Amino acid sequence: MNSILSIRGVSRQFETAGRAPTVALQATDLDVAENDFITILGPSGCGKSTLLRIVAGLDQQTTGEVLLDGKAIHGPGADRGMVFQSYTLFPWLTVRDNVCFGLRERGLARDEQLDIANSFLKKVGLTGFENHFPKQLSGGMQQRTALARALANNPRMLLMDEPFGALDHQTRELMQELLLGIWEAERKTVLFVTHDIDEAVFVGSRVVVMSARPGRIKLDRDISFAHPRHYSIKTTTGFAKLKAELTEQVRTEVIAAQKIAT
């Protein structure tokens, strides 16, 4: 496997004055290949988002190392695009200027910024909304803008933390199909955290299940459904079987997490 991301022995421990340290993430190993779409499942507090934030350079591991193309990650970088559950758009900027923001910070000429921004706004279906402000958009449209902004910088990887968690069911399914279409066209590598098992199976090429805190990877399973994918695969026997297996795996860890909490 030609890994572009290597996670080696990465753990995270949080210190609290007057209390014993909290181990959020046990020593974890994970290899991510070119064009992998890895979805990460697990109970709340298992370290899914912590792991993603470490890869993004927004948090620092306690032990271990994260290598992207063989180089250690020590902080945020344009080689990793991040999309959060909250839309994190700049409310004072138009849709187009939100997408241009990273391009402007990199020093690209305005004409080049506009060409790139308009191209990605077209791909996410926002042509005609370039001059709108975030408050004028629906939640789904705001998240499309955030996705276009992340992709416009041409990152090596796309990191997504519950990106569709705040959307209604119908919009969420449409966004899943939109993201898959862009992934198939752009050939990006994706790490995608979610609580939704349907979503994890539908969009992923691999699914990773993490244990209750302190989190560790307990299952790493390939997903072999053909592309392009359509929501109708959710009605197939293969989809139902894999969903049932993952549901049981996650359910076991949720029960374990509840016991830890009590």
N, C-alpha and C positions, 0 to 999 in steps of 0.2 A: 504494500500500500504506500503510495506517495503522499506522505503526511505534509500538510502545510502548517498545521498547528499541533504541537506536542505539549501535553500537560503532564508533568512528571512530579509525583509526590507532593502535590499541592494541597495544603491544609490551611485552615483559617481559624484562629483562636481569638476571641474577644476578651479583653481585660476590663474588669469592673472593680472600682475601688471598694475594698472591704468585702469582696465576694470572690469565690473561686472562679477561675477563667471559664468562659463558655466556649466549648469546641463546636463550631458551626459546621465544619467540614473536615472529615478525616483525610489522610493522605490519599490523593486521587490521581489516577493515571487515565489519560484519554488521548487517543490519536484521531485527528480529523483530516480526512483526505480531501484533495481538490474536488470541489463541486458537491461535497457531502451536504445533506440537509438533515442535521441532527436535531431531533426534538428531545427535550429533557422534561421528564415527569417526576413527581414525587410529592409527598405531603408538605403542607406549609411548614416553613422553618427548617427544611432539610438541606439547605445550602445551594439550591438551584441558582437563585439570583446572585448569591455571593460568588459562585464559580464564574458566572457570566460577567460580573463586575470586575473580577480579577483579570479575566481575559481582555476586557475592555480597557484595563489600566486605571479603573476608577477606584479600585481597592487593592490592597497589597496583601499577598499571601503571607502566612506565618512561616511555612516551610515550602520547599520545592521550587520549581521554575516553570514558566510558560514561554514556549518558543514559537514564534511565527516566522516561517521561512528560515528557521535556524537561528534567529536572533531573539534574545531575551526581551520580554515586554516589561517595561518599567513605568509606563504611564500611558495616557490616552494618545491616540495617533490617527491620522487620516486613513491609515490602512485598515481600520476597523470602524464600520458604520454602526451606530447604536440606535435602536428604535425601542422606546419605552411604552408602557401601558398608557401613561398620560402623554399627551401629544407633544408637549415641550416645544411648541412653536412660539416664535416671538410675536406677541399680539400687535405690536406696532409696525410690523412688516407685512407686506402683501404676500400672497401665496408664492408668487414668482421670486420675491426677494428673500423669503425664507429658504427657498431651494438654492438661491444664489449665495447664501451666507458663507458656507464653507469654501466655495469657489473664490469668493472675494477675499477671504482670509488667506487663501493660497496665492493671491496676487494675479489671478487671471484677468485678462482684459474684459471689459464690460460686454463687448459683443460676443466673446466666447462664453462668458457666464450665461448670457441669455440663450444662446444656441443650446447649451447643455441643459439648462433648466427647462426650456420649452420642450425639448425632446423627452425628458423624463415625466413632465406633467402630462404629455400626450400618452405615455405608456401607462400612467396610473388613472387615465380618464378624467383629467382636470382641465383640458383645453376649454377656454372660455371663462375660467375662474382665476386666471393669473393675477388679476388686479383686486381680487377680493381679500378681505382681512380674515384671520382665523375665526373671529366671533360671528362672521357671516356664513360659516360652513357648518355642516352636520359633523357629528363625531367621525363617521366613516371618511368623510372628505378631509378632515383634519389629519387623520391617520394616513391617508394616501399622500398628503403633502409631506408628512414626516418621513414616509418611505421614499418619496422622490428625493427629498433632501439628503437622506443617507446614501442613496444610490448615486447621486450626482457627483459625489467625490470619488467615484470608482474605487471603493474600498476593496481590499483583498478578501475581507470577510464581512458578513452582516450579522450583527448580534441583536437578538430580539427578545425582550423581556415582557411576556404576556401582552404582546402588541395589540391583540384584538379583544382583550378581556373586558374592556368597558363598552363594547359594542353590542347592539341587540343581535339576536340569533341570526336573522336573515342577512344583516350587513356583515356579520362575522363570516358566514359561509361565502359570501361574495368576495370578501377580502382574502380569504384563504385561496380561492381560485385565482384571483388577481396575482397574489404573491407567487403562486406556483408558476403561472404563466411567465412572470418576469424572471423567476429563477431559471426556468428552462431556456429562456432567451439570453439572459446575461451570464449564465454559468457561474454564478456566485457560490461561495461556500457559506453556509448558514448554521448558526447555533440559535435555537429557538426554545425558550422556556415557556411552558404552558401547564395549566392544571387540567386542561380539557383533553381527555383520552381520544375522543373522536378526532379532534384537531391534530393531535400528535401523530396518529396513524395516517390521516389523510394527506398531510403535507410532507411528512418525513421520508427520508430514504433510510434513516436509522433512528431508532428510539432508544433512549437511555432512561432507565428508571433508577432513582436514587432512594436510599433508605431513609428512615426517620433519623433526626438529628442524634448524634453527629453524622452528617450525611456521607455516604459513600456510594459508588456505582454498584448496584446489585444485579443489573441486567442490561445488556447491550444487544439489541436485536435489529437485524436488517429488515427493511420493508421493501418488498419486491413488486408492488403494484406498478403496472406500466404507466408511462407518460405519453401524451398529456392525460392528466387525471380529471375526472368529472365526478360530481357529487354522487352519481349513481353507484359508484363503487361501494358506497356506504351500505348498500342493500345486499351486497354479495356475502356468501358464506365465509370466504376468506377474511373479509374485513371483520365480520362478526366474531370469528374465532380469535383473531389477533386482539381485538378489543376486549374480549372476555378474559383472555390471558393477562393482558396488561391491567385490566380492572382489578383482578384478584391480587396481582403484585402490588399495586398502589394501595388497595384496601388494607392489605396486611401491614403496610408501613404507616398508614393513617392510624390504625388501631394501636400500633406500637408507639406512635407519637403521642397519642392520647394518654397512654399509660405513663410515659415519661413526664407529661405535663402534670399528672396527678401524683 
